Amino acid sequence: MAKCVPGAATPSAAGLMPAMGEIVLDGRRLETAWWGAGPAAAPTIVLLHEGLGCIALWRDLPERLVEATGCGVFAWSRFGYGRSDPILRPRPMTYLQDEALDVMPRVLDAAGIRRAVVIGHSDGGSIAAIHGGRTHDPRLAGMVLIAGHFFVEEAVLPRIAQARTEYEEGDLRRRLARYHRDVDAAFYGWNDAWLDPRFRALDLAGDLRGIAVPVLGLQGQDDPYGTEAQLDALARHVRAPVETRMIQGARHAPHLEAADQTRAAIAGFVAACLRYADAPPRDRGGGAQSGHRSSAPQGGSAPA
């Protein structure tokens, strides 16, 4: 059972200040935030964070998207992240599918989402792709997949193992603890799953083929957790209009590391895919073209 707590997930009347709240699923609490217009007044951009992310780690992206698009922006911290309720470890090998097919539809229902463009970063991009490919959610008008993982690249696994060393021997734990109620659950829930040999069977090709809305795929040129091969998979398998871009000078978070160009690309895409969704089927000739590839120059630097 999903319940929206009174006052929670409610659009803010105070301009770009977020309205913080919560959604309760089966007695477990998810922290939520909403910026700008509510779902009755404008389309909503829905944010799905990365494997070590949460609401706070989107930084100023939600406010900038409200300003650039006129849409409302809604985000939540998944179970085990931010101030949401914790998880039991270890995470199952199906945790991406569980989030996409069980949790996400109920969150969108509880938040009253009517029409949305979903932006998923890293694990969030994988969750968005699974949700879009399997549920055929009529609320979706488009998806932006930032550094999404559609299969496991063996070459990046040593970097994930290195993150574990940085967490246990460096200052990564201290830095993440500022944002997560149970920092060990947040880190090991992600890291243990990705380093489990069984997780290498991840293959979202079938999910990508099921996506029926326009897609923008973004990847940092210097991303240590993924390569251009992820964008190649996106362009090869998605049958809806798709555009992919390598962001020069960016690593795993181009929306922070090359902020101006990445946000401009997202804003243009959001406008285009909302027009695409509104157009009669016979007129849907514009927008992104299947397999189109471009690159964007470096923008701002990542916040500390």
C-alpha positions as CSV (number, residue, x, y, z in Angstrom):
1,M,0.0,0.0,0.0
2,A,1.3,3.5,-0.9
3,K,0.4,6.6,1.1
4,C,1.3,10.2,0.5
5,V,1.7,11.8,3.9
6,P,-0.2,15.1,4.2
7,G,1.9,17.9,3.0
8,A,4.4,15.5,1.5
9,A,5.4,15.4,-2.2
10,T,3.4,18.6,-2.5
11,P,4.7,21.3,-4.9
12,S,6.2,24.3,-3.3
13,A,4.5,27.6,-3.4
14,A,7.8,29.4,-2.7
15,G,9.2,29.4,-6.2
16,L,12.4,27.4,-6.4
17,M,12.7,26.3,-2.8
18,P,12.0,22.6,-2.6
19,A,9.0,21.2,-0.7
20,M,10.4,18.4,1.3
21,G,8.1,15.5,2.3
22,E,7.7,11.8,2.3
23,I,5.8,8.9,0.7
24,V,5.1,5.8,2.7
25,L,5.2,2.4,0.9
26,D,4.1,-0.6,3.0
27,G,5.0,1.2,6.2
28,R,8.4,2.3,5.0
29,R,9.3,6.0,4.5
30,L,10.8,7.6,1.3
31,E,12.0,11.2,1.5
32,T,10.7,13.3,-1.4
33,A,11.3,16.8,-2.8
34,W,9.4,18.9,-5.2
35,W,10.4,22.1,-7.0
36,G,8.2,24.4,-9.0
37,A,4.8,23.7,-10.4
38,G,2.6,20.8,-9.5
39,P,1.4,18.0,-11.8
40,A,-1.9,19.7,-12.4
41,A,-0.2,22.9,-13.7
42,A,2.8,21.6,-15.8
43,P,4.6,18.5,-16.8
44,T,6.9,17.0,-14.2
45,I,10.6,16.1,-14.6
46,V,11.2,13.1,-12.4
47,L,14.8,12.5,-11.1
48,L,16.2,9.1,-10.4
49,H,19.6,9.3,-8.6
50,E,22.8,7.3,-9.0
51,G,23.9,4.3,-6.9
52,L,25.5,6.5,-4.2
53,G,23.1,9.4,-4.7
54,C,20.1,10.9,-3.0
55,I,18.0,14.1,-3.2
56,A,20.7,16.4,-1.9
57,L,23.3,15.2,-4.3
58,W,21.4,16.5,-7.3
59,R,22.8,19.9,-6.1
60,D,21.2,22.8,-7.9
61,L,20.0,20.8,-11.0
62,P,16.3,20.8,-10.0
63,E,16.2,24.5,-9.6
64,R,18.0,25.1,-12.9
65,L,15.6,22.7,-14.7
66,V,12.5,24.5,-13.4
67,E,14.0,27.8,-14.7
68,A,14.9,26.3,-18.1
69,T,11.8,24.3,-18.8
70,G,8.9,25.6,-16.8
71,C,8.3,22.1,-15.6
72,G,7.9,21.0,-12.0
73,V,10.7,18.7,-10.7
74,F,10.1,15.7,-8.4
75,A,12.7,13.5,-6.8
76,W,13.0,10.9,-4.1
77,S,15.8,9.1,-2.3
78,R,15.4,5.3,-2.8
79,F,15.3,3.0,0.2
80,G,18.7,2.9,1.8
81,Y,19.7,6.3,0.6
82,G,19.5,9.9,1.9
83,R,17.0,10.1,4.7
84,S,14.8,7.4,3.5
85,D,14.3,4.2,5.5
86,P,17.1,1.7,5.4
87,I,17.4,-1.6,3.5
88,L,18.4,-5.1,4.5
89,R,21.7,-6.1,3.0
90,P,22.7,-7.6,0.7
91,R,20.7,-6.1,-2.1
92,P,19.3,-8.7,-4.5
93,M,20.8,-9.0,-7.9
94,T,17.4,-7.8,-9.2
95,Y,17.5,-4.6,-7.3
96,L,17.3,-2.4,-10.4
97,Q,14.3,-4.3,-11.7
98,D,12.7,-4.2,-8.3
99,E,13.0,-0.4,-8.2
100,A,11.7,0.0,-11.8
101,L,8.8,-2.4,-11.6
102,D,7.6,-2.3,-8.0
103,V,8.7,0.9,-6.3
104,M,8.8,3.5,-9.0
105,P,5.2,3.0,-10.3
106,R,3.8,3.3,-6.8
107,V,5.9,6.4,-6.0
108,L,4.6,8.1,-9.2
109,D,1.1,7.2,-8.3
110,A,1.4,8.5,-4.7
111,A,3.0,11.7,-6.0
112,G,0.2,12.3,-8.4
113,I,2.4,12.4,-11.5
114,R,0.4,12.9,-14.7
115,R,2.9,13.6,-17.4
116,A,6.6,13.2,-17.0
117,V,10.1,13.3,-18.5
118,V,12.3,11.0,-16.5
119,I,16.0,11.8,-15.9
120,G,18.0,8.8,-14.6
121,H,21.7,9.0,-13.6
122,S,23.8,5.9,-13.5
123,D,21.8,3.2,-11.6
124,G,18.9,5.6,-12.0
125,G,19.3,5.5,-15.8
126,S,19.2,1.7,-15.7
127,I,16.0,1.9,-13.5
128,A,14.4,4.4,-15.9
129,A,15.2,2.2,-18.9
130,I,13.7,-0.9,-17.3
131,H,10.6,1.0,-16.3
132,G,10.1,2.6,-19.7
133,G,10.8,-0.7,-21.6
134,R,8.5,-2.9,-19.5
135,T,5.7,-0.9,-18.1
136,H,4.8,1.3,-21.1
137,D,3.8,3.9,-18.5
138,P,1.4,6.3,-20.3
139,R,2.6,9.1,-18.1
140,L,6.1,9.1,-19.8
141,A,6.8,11.6,-22.5
142,G,10.6,11.0,-22.7
143,M,13.7,9.9,-20.9
144,V,17.2,11.3,-20.3
145,L,19.7,8.6,-19.4
146,I,22.9,10.0,-17.9
147,A,25.7,7.5,-17.6
148,G,23.2,4.7,-17.6
149,H,24.4,1.0,-17.3
150,F,22.7,-1.3,-19.8
151,F,25.3,-4.1,-19.4
152,V,28.3,-4.6,-17.2
153,E,31.6,-3.6,-18.7
154,E,34.4,-5.7,-17.3
155,A,36.9,-2.9,-17.8
156,V,35.1,-0.7,-15.2
157,L,34.9,-3.3,-12.4
158,P,38.4,-2.4,-11.1
159,R,37.3,1.2,-10.6
160,I,34.3,-0.1,-8.6
161,A,36.7,-2.2,-6.5
162,Q,38.9,0.9,-6.0
163,A,35.9,2.8,-4.7
164,R,35.7,0.2,-2.0
165,T,39.3,0.8,-1.0
166,E,38.6,4.6,-0.9
167,Y,35.6,4.0,1.3
168,E,37.4,1.8,3.8
169,E,40.8,3.4,3.8
170,G,40.2,7.0,2.5
171,D,37.7,9.7,3.2
172,L,34.9,8.6,0.9
173,R,32.9,7.2,3.9
174,R,33.2,10.5,5.7
175,R,32.0,12.5,2.7
176,L,29.1,10.2,1.9
177,A,28.0,10.2,5.6
178,R,26.9,13.8,5.3
179,Y,24.1,12.7,3.0
180,H,23.0,9.2,4.0
181,R,21.2,8.2,7.2
182,D,22.9,4.7,6.9
183,V,26.0,5.3,4.9
184,D,27.3,1.7,5.1
185,A,24.0,0.4,3.7
186,A,24.1,3.0,0.9
187,F,27.7,2.2,-0.1
188,Y,27.8,-1.6,0.4
189,G,24.3,-2.1,-1.0
190,W,25.7,-0.7,-4.3
191,N,29.3,-1.9,-4.2
192,D,28.6,-5.5,-3.1
193,A,26.0,-5.9,-5.8
194,W,28.3,-4.6,-8.6
195,L,31.2,-6.7,-7.5
196,D,29.2,-9.9,-7.2
197,P,30.0,-12.2,-10.2
198,R,26.3,-12.9,-10.7
199,F,25.6,-9.2,-11.5
200,R,27.7,-9.5,-14.7
201,A,24.6,-11.1,-16.3
202,L,23.0,-7.7,-16.4
203,D,21.7,-7.1,-19.9
204,L,19.0,-4.5,-20.6
205,A,18.9,-4.9,-24.4
206,G,15.3,-6.2,-24.2
207,D,14.2,-3.4,-22.0
208,L,15.7,-0.8,-24.4
209,R,13.9,-2.4,-27.3
210,G,10.6,-1.9,-25.4
211,I,11.0,1.8,-24.9
212,A,8.3,3.7,-26.8
213,V,9.2,7.4,-26.0
214,P,12.1,9.6,-27.1
215,V,15.4,9.1,-25.4
216,L,18.5,11.3,-24.8
217,G,21.6,9.4,-23.8
218,L,24.5,11.3,-22.2
219,Q,27.9,10.0,-21.2
220,G,31.0,11.8,-19.9
221,Q,34.0,11.4,-22.2
222,D,36.2,10.5,-19.1
223,D,33.6,8.5,-17.2
224,P,35.5,5.9,-15.1
225,Y,32.3,3.8,-14.6
226,G,31.2,3.5,-18.3
227,T,32.3,4.0,-21.9
228,E,30.9,5.0,-25.2
229,A,29.8,1.3,-25.6
230,Q,26.8,2.1,-23.3
231,L,25.6,4.8,-25.8
232,D,26.2,2.4,-28.7
233,A,23.9,-0.1,-27.0
234,L,21.3,2.6,-26.5
235,A,21.4,3.7,-30.1
236,R,21.4,0.1,-31.3
237,H,18.5,-1.2,-29.3
238,V,16.0,1.7,-28.7
239,R,13.4,1.8,-31.5
240,A,11.9,5.1,-30.5
241,P,13.6,8.4,-31.5
242,V,17.0,8.4,-29.7
243,E,19.9,10.9,-29.5
244,T,23.2,10.2,-27.8
245,R,25.9,12.6,-26.8
246,M,29.4,12.3,-25.4
247,I,30.2,15.2,-23.1
248,Q,33.8,16.2,-23.4
249,G,35.6,17.1,-20.2
250,A,33.0,15.3,-18.0
251,R,33.3,12.2,-16.0
252,H,30.5,10.3,-14.3
253,A,28.2,13.3,-13.6
254,P,28.1,15.6,-16.7
255,H,25.1,17.5,-15.2
256,L,27.5,18.8,-12.6
257,E,30.9,18.6,-14.4
258,A,29.8,20.2,-17.7
259,A,26.7,21.8,-16.2
260,D,25.8,24.5,-18.7
261,Q,26.0,22.4,-21.9
262,T,24.4,19.4,-20.3
263,R,21.5,21.3,-18.8
264,A,21.0,23.1,-22.2
265,A,20.8,19.7,-23.9
266,I,18.3,18.4,-21.4
267,A,16.1,21.5,-21.6
268,G,16.1,21.4,-25.4
269,F,15.2,17.7,-25.3
270,V,12.4,18.1,-22.7
271,A,10.8,20.8,-24.9
272,A,11.1,18.7,-28.0
273,C,9.8,15.5,-26.6
274,L,6.8,17.2,-25.0
275,R,6.0,18.6,-28.4
276,Y,6.5,15.1,-29.9
277,A,4.1,13.7,-27.3
278,D,1.5,16.3,-28.2
279,A,1.7,15.8,-31.9
280,P,-0.6,13.5,-33.9
281,P,1.2,10.3,-34.8
282,R,1.3,11.3,-38.5
283,D,3.2,14.5,-37.6
284,R,5.9,12.9,-35.4
285,G,8.7,13.4,-37.8
286,G,10.8,15.9,-35.8
287,G,12.9,15.5,-32.7
288,A,15.8,13.2,-32.1
289,Q,16.8,10.8,-34.8
290,S,17.6,7.2,-34.1
291,G,21.3,6.6,-33.6
292,H,22.3,10.3,-33.8
293,R,25.6,11.0,-32.1
294,S,27.0,14.3,-31.1
295,S,29.3,15.8,-28.5
296,A,29.2,18.8,-26.3
297,P,32.2,20.8,-25.0
298,Q,33.1,21.1,-21.3
299,G,31.0,23.4,-19.2
300,G,31.3,24.1,-15.4
301,S,33.3,22.1,-12.9
302,A,31.8,19.7,-10.3
303,P,30.9,21.3,-7.0
304,A,33.0,20.2,-4.0
